Amino acid sequence: MTTRSRIALAFALCVPTVAAARLEVVTVGKYVRLETREDPERTRGVVHVGRDRALRELHDPTCPTPSRVDVASRVESTARQVLLAVDLDCAKWQAHGRGWRYRDPGGAVRAIRYSRDGLHIAVGGPGVRPVESPVNLLQAELAIGDATLRARFQDFTTDAPGKVVTRRPSPDAAAGETGFFDVLFGDATGDDRQDTTIAALERAVKRSRRDGRSRFLLGMLHLYRFNRLEPASPAAQAEIRASDDLLHQAQPLLWDGTRGDSRILVFAATARYFVGVATNDAAIRAQGLADLAVASRVNPLFNTAGYDFVAASAPRTSPEFAEAFAAFDAYNETVDPTCFVTLPELCSTAGMAPRNFPGSPLLIGDVYAKAGDAARAQQWYAVAEAFGSPDYRFADVLADRQLNAVQRVALYLDGDPTNDPPVIGAGREACAFCHKR
């Protein structure tokens, strides 16, 4: 068993299963102002959300219901900084108007207004850690019982040591982000929801030449739609060309080469590679692989995952598969297992992929099976099984892998590429195997 397999399996077996909180992404009218001072007593900030649909149903935060506020930033995609983590005193919540109010003048969370009209969190004092710069992502959460409201911020008007200010999204950008996560989480499966989301994001893109976030989300939706189609079909080609164009528009807006969100690099590289797949253009595929090599050097922890998807797509006996598998396999031996704790939103299920486990080890097992390594495939399927649950949407896929791993490998090795089993991630499984609730 590889080092990473042993660590992941030990983690799966030793960490108790915790029921997942209901996560709602809030987007309407959101902004952050946070300023930390040399005198900690003068540190202050606010997190604000407008009349978001997630606030239509409020949760009673009074005793005995637990509640909590967390604010964290990422200076780099692989460096998380906790700015604030406070368990709220349930006795300090009071009904107020059409919602609830929290007051604690001496605490790090000074006040909260929580109602259907919006969410406003005021923080301050020495309990708020100094914010480092540059910030590529800031995330704030209010958890009440088993419900969590999460706001993510990337559009900064000020990003300096000790001070962060973000811009409110346009109504179309906010609606587009909400719709994007509806689709990603599997809360909306109909084409009509995808179409209305795409329309909102297209309006947001047209409104602002500097809105990299909306371009990114729109490009990712087109990539999602491409993966649900036959790659060479005209419809798939249109989707992947749109994705490629938008993600390359977003890239310089989100990453300037030294700062920003370097994760855009892997998505842009993957889209470029799949343009080559859809059009059977070897030169475009080569460019995608070259871009992927750059992306993985900049951000190995996140961006090396792009090789998983190249390996899933490329013919098993092709040089492209050999290149992708070599990078994938080498990286599997170097992963720092502490990322389960230090970066749970990337390495576990605390981020925007609530089924990252079992989804990721299931994909890793499939790639090893395609490479002809039955032992390591079975090890990763066992990790996936340890994280599986009866309500996992692809429990049938996981059960099949557990039962038929050896036969699966044999089909890859029999010299007949026409009977090679597909790696998880296409059709109904596209994105869903990690992201659907």
KEVEX-565505 format. One line per 3 residues: number of its first residue (from 1); their letters; for each residue x, y, z of C-alpha. Coordinates in steps of 0.05 Angstrom, whole numbers, plus 5000, padded with zeros to 4 digits. Layout:
REM KEVEX-565505
NUM> A> X:Y:Z; ... $
REM end
This chain:
REM KEVEX-565505
1> MTT> 5000:5000:5000; 5026:5069:4983; 5041:5120:5036 $
4> RSR> 4982:5163:5016; 4936:5102:5015; 4956:5081:5085 $
7> IAL> 4947:5152:5112; 4880:5162:5079; 4854:5094:5101 $
10> AFA> 4877:5106:5173; 4843:5173:5172; 4779:5143:5146 $
13> LCV> 4778:5089:5199; 4799:5132:5258; 4758:5195:5248 $
16> PTV> 4686:5188:5269; 4632:5202:5218; 4597:5268:5231 $
19> AAA> 4530:5286:5202; 4539:5340:5150; 4510:5408:5163 $
22> RLE> 4461:5437:5113; 4503:5487:5075; 4473:5548:5042 $
25> VVT> 4516:5595:5000; 4494:5667:5009; 4510:5716:4953 $
28> VGK> 4462:5776:4952; 4492:5843:4971; 4551:5811:5005 $
31> YVR> 4612:5851:5027; 4667:5850:5079; 4705:5907:5112 $
34> LET> 4760:5884:5159; 4816:5927:5189; 4865:5900:5240 $
37> RED> 4908:5951:5278; 4972:5950:5318; 4928:5964:5378 $
40> PER> 4884:5902:5379; 4828:5939:5415; 4819:5982:5353 $
43> TRG> 4811:5923:5306; 4742:5922:5274; 4703:5895:5216 $
46> VVH> 4636:5875:5187; 4610:5818:5145; 4545:5835:5109 $
49> VGR> 4495:5797:5067; 4431:5827:5037; 4363:5797:5028 $
52> DRA> 4386:5729:5005; 4337:5672:4991; 4375:5630:5043 $
55> LRE> 4347:5678:5096; 4274:5665:5079; 4274:5609:5131 $
58> LHD> 4307:5630:5195; 4334:5583:5249; 4323:5597:5322 $
61> PTC> 4393:5610:5352; 4371:5616:5424; 4388:5564:5477 $
64> PTP> 4400:5507:5474; 4418:5513:5400; 4493:5520:5387 $
67> SRV> 4517:5574:5340; 4585:5595:5315; 4620:5647:5271 $
70> DVA> 4681:5630:5230; 4721:5676:5185; 4782:5651:5147 $
73> SRV> 4824:5673:5089; 4872:5641:5041; 4935:5681:5026 $
76> EST> 4950:5626:4976; 4906:5569:4954; 4946:5524:5000 $
79> ARQ> 4955:5570:5060; 4894:5579:5104; 4891:5634:5157 $
82> VLL> 4837:5631:5211; 4819:5702:5228; 4762:5687:5275 $
85> AVD> 4731:5624:5305; 4679:5637:5359; 4627:5593:5392 $
88> LDC> 4571:5641:5408; 4537:5646:5476; 4466:5623:5462 $
91> AKW> 4440:5665:5520; 4461:5728:5484; 4413:5717:5426 $
94> QAH> 4347:5754:5430; 4286:5757:5385; 4285:5824:5349 $
97> GRG> 4235:5848:5297; 4231:5797:5241; 4292:5759:5265 $
100> WRY> 4345:5755:5318; 4398:5798:5349; 4463:5779:5384 $
103> RDP> 4503:5827:5428; 4570:5817:5463; 4607:5884:5466 $
106> GGA> 4668:5851:5498; 4673:5792:5451; 4707:5782:5384 $
109> VRA> 4637:5777:5353; 4608:5843:5378; 4539:5840:5346 $
112> IRY> 4497:5802:5296; 4432:5821:5261; 4399:5760:5231 $
115> SRD> 4333:5768:5195; 4298:5757:5128; 4323:5826:5109 $
118> GLH> 4396:5808:5115; 4455:5785:5158; 4503:5833:5190 $
121> IAV> 4561:5810:5234; 4605:5862:5270; 4672:5838:5297 $
124> GGP> 4729:5870:5333; 4782:5870:5387; 4841:5824:5400 $
127> GVR> 4801:5762:5384; 4807:5779:5310; 4874:5758:5282 $
130> PVE> 4912:5806:5237; 4896:5794:5164; 4955:5778:5119 $
133> SPV> 4961:5801:5047; 4949:5787:4991; 4884:5749:5002 $
136> NLL> 4858:5706:4945; 4795:5684:4981; 4759:5704:5045 $
139> QAE> 4703:5662:5073; 4654:5677:5130; 4604:5629:5161 $
142> LAI> 4548:5632:5211; 4527:5563:5236; 4463:5554:5275 $
145> GDA> 4449:5483:5296; 4458:5439:5234; 4450:5497:5185 $
148> TLR> 4509:5537:5158; 4507:5602:5119; 4571:5612:5079 $
151> ARF> 4593:5675:5042; 4656:5674:4998; 4692:5738:4976 $
154> QDF> 4743:5747:4921; 4728:5816:4891; 4773:5862:4932 $
157> TTD> 4775:5938:4927; 4828:5939:4982; 4875:5882:4996 $
160> APG> 4932:5907:5039; 4967:5883:5102; 4916:5891:5158 $
163> KVV> 4859:5915:5114; 4810:5880:5067; 4750:5911:5033 $
166> TRR> 4707:5876:4981; 4659:5900:4928; 4585:5880:4928 $
169> PSP> 4567:5835:4870; 4518:5859:4818; 4448:5827:4824 $
172> DAA> 4463:5784:4762; 4531:5762:4790; 4497:5743:4856 $
175> AGE> 4441:5706:4822; 4491:5671:4777; 4533:5647:4835 $
178> TGF> 4472:5622:4872; 4449:5584:4809; 4518:5556:4798 $
181> FDV> 4519:5523:4866; 4447:5499:4857; 4472:5460:4797 $
184> LFG> 4538:5438:4828; 4506:5413:4892; 4451:5377:4854 $
187> DAT> 4396:5420:4883; 4373:5438:4813; 4380:5386:4759 $
190> GDD> 4336:5414:4704; 4362:5448:4641; 4319:5509:4656 $
193> RQD> 4359:5524:4720; 4423:5518:4681; 4396:5564:4627 $
196> TTI> 4373:5618:4675; 4440:5615:4711; 4479:5621:4647 $
199> AAL> 4436:5680:4626; 4449:5716:4692; 4524:5704:4688 $
202> ERA> 4526:5727:4616; 4493:5792:4637; 4543:5800:4694 $
205> VKR> 4601:5788:4646; 4573:5838:4597; 4564:5889:4652 $
208> SRR> 4636:5887:4676; 4701:5874:4640; 4735:5861:4706 $
211> DGR> 4686:5810:4734; 4732:5749:4734; 4689:5710:4783 $
214> SRF> 4628:5710:4737; 4671:5691:4678; 4700:5634:4718 $
217> LLG> 4632:5608:4741; 4604:5613:4670; 4663:5577:4641 $
220> MLH> 4656:5522:4693; 4583:5512:4677; 4600:5502:4604 $
223> LYR> 4655:5453:4624; 4604:5416:4667; 4556:5412:4608 $
226> FNR> 4611:5388:4562; 4627:5330:4608; 4555:5307:4604 $
229> LEP> 4557:5300:4528; 4591:5257:4477; 4658:5295:4468 $
232> ASP> 4659:5296:4392; 4586:5319:4384; 4573:5389:4357 $
235> AAQ> 4537:5408:4422; 4597:5385:4464; 4646:5423:4419 $
238> AEI> 4605:5487:4428; 4604:5478:4504; 4679:5465:4510 $
241> RAS> 4698:5523:4464; 4655:5569:4506; 4687:5543:4569 $
244> DDL> 4757:5551:4542; 4744:5622:4520; 4713:5644:4586 $
247> LHQ> 4764:5610:4632; 4821:5642:4593; 4786:5709:4600 $
250> AQP> 4779:5698:4675; 4852:5675:4684; 4887:5744:4683 $
253> LLW> 4830:5774:4724; 4838:5722:4780; 4913:5707:4777 $
256> DGT> 4966:5757:4757; 5024:5708:4758; 5044:5718:4830 $
259> RGD> 4980:5733:4869; 4906:5716:4866; 4872:5649:4859 $
262> SRI> 4919:5602:4823; 4866:5548:4818; 4840:5582:4755 $
265> LVF> 4902:5555:4720; 4882:5482:4725; 4812:5494:4699 $
268> AAT> 4836:5536:4641; 4888:5483:4624; 4837:5427:4629 $
271> ARY> 4788:5463:4584; 4842:5475:4533; 4861:5401:4534 $
274> FVG> 4788:5381:4524; 4781:5427:4464; 4835:5384:4433 $
277> VAT> 4798:5321:4453; 4732:5346:4424; 4764:5369:4359 $
280> NDA> 4816:5313:4354; 4871:5365:4351; 4937:5339:4380 $
283> AIR> 4969:5408:4381; 4914:5436:4425; 4918:5376:4472 $
286> AQG> 4993:5387:4477; 4982:5460:4495; 4933:5439:4549 $
289> LAD> 4983:5390:4578; 5037:5444:4577; 4991:5492:4613 $
292> LAV> 4973:5438:4663; 5047:5427:4678; 5054:5501:4694 $
295> ASR> 4990:5500:4737; 5014:5441:4778; 5081:5473:4792 $
298> VNP> 5047:5537:4817; 4997:5500:4861; 5013:5426:4868 $
301> LFN> 4961:5410:4921; 4900:5431:4880; 4923:5436:4808 $
304> TAG> 4956:5368:4801; 4885:5341:4802; 4880:5362:4730 $
307> YDF> 4922:5302:4712; 4868:5257:4740; 4820:5282:4687 $
310> VAA> 4870:5277:4630; 4886:5206:4651; 4812:5191:4653 $
313> SAP> 4802:5216:4582; 4865:5196:4544; 4871:5126:4513 $
316> RTS> 4907:5080:4560; 4964:5065:4512; 4974:5137:4490 $
319> PEF> 5034:5181:4508; 4984:5231:4538; 4959:5179:4587 $
322> AEA> 5031:5159:4605; 5049:5232:4618; 4987:5246:4659 $
325> FAA> 4992:5182:4699; 5066:5193:4715; 5051:5261:4744 $
328> FDA> 4989:5236:4780; 5026:5176:4811; 5087:5216:4831 $
331> YNE> 5045:5267:4867; 5005:5215:4904; 5069:5196:4941 $
334> TVD> 5083:5267:4965; 5018:5292:4994; 5023:5320:5065 $
337> PTC> 4969:5284:5105; 4963:5342:5153; 4923:5378:5100 $
340> FVT> 4863:5339:5126; 4867:5385:5186; 4900:5448:5160 $
343> LPE> 4860:5452:5095; 4796:5412:5106; 4759:5451:5051 $
346> LCS> 4809:5424:5000; 4831:5357:5028; 4767:5335:5062 $
349> TAG> 4693:5353:5057; 4689:5421:5091; 4692:5461:5027 $
352> MAP> 4647:5464:4966; 4654:5389:4951; 4613:5356:5006 $
355> RNF> 4627:5288:4976; 4701:5298:4963; 4706:5235:5004 $
358> PGS> 4687:5184:4978; 4690:5218:4909; 4764:5233:4904 $
361> PLL> 4790:5164:4925; 4739:5133:4878; 4769:5173:4820 $
364> IGD> 4840:5157:4842; 4823:5083:4845; 4794:5086:4775 $
367> VYA> 4858:5118:4748; 4901:5063:4780; 4854:5011:4751 $
370> KAG> 4862:5041:4682; 4938:5039:4691; 4932:4964:4706 $
373> DAA> 4949:4967:4780; 4894:4925:4813; 4926:4927:4882 $
376> RAQ> 4928:5003:4888; 4859:5009:4855; 4830:4964:4908 $
379> QWY> 4865:5003:4963; 4834:5068:4940; 4766:5036:4930 $
382> AVA> 4772:5014:5003; 4785:5086:5024; 4724:5108:4985 $
385> EAF> 4682:5054:5017; 4705:5076:5087; 4677:5146:5072 $
388> GSP> 4615:5121:5035; 4544:5123:5061; 4477:5094:5038 $
391> DYR> 4455:5164:5015; 4515:5174:4970; 4486:5185:4901 $
394> FAD> 4537:5139:4869; 4535:5084:4921; 4519:5036:4863 $
397> VLA> 4583:5056:4827; 4624:5048:4890; 4594:4979:4903 $
400> DRQ> 4610:4958:4832; 4683:4980:4840; 4690:4941:4905 $
403> LNA> 4661:4879:4874; 4693:4881:4805; 4760:4916:4812 $
406> VQR> 4801:4858:4785; 4755:4847:4726; 4757:4921:4711 $
409> VAL> 4833:4920:4707; 4831:4858:4663; 4788:4895:4612 $
412> YLD> 4839:4951:4608; 4896:4901:4598; 4863:4856:4546 $
415> GDP> 4887:4896:4486; 4818:4915:4463; 4807:4990:4476 $
418> TND> 4734:4986:4455; 4714:4950:4520; 4754:4995:4568 $
421> PPV> 4707:5017:4625; 4698:5092:4632; 4731:5127:4691 $
424> IGA> 4682:5161:4738; 4665:5232:4719; 4626:5232:4654 $
427> GRE> 4552:5237:4640; 4509:5236:4703; 4573:5232:4744 $
430> ACA> 4603:5297:4717; 4626:5338:4777; 4570:5305:4817 $
433> FCH> 4611:5248:4846; 4646:5298:4892; 4600:5358:4893 $
436> KR> 4528:5333:4897; 4503:5332:4968 $
REM end
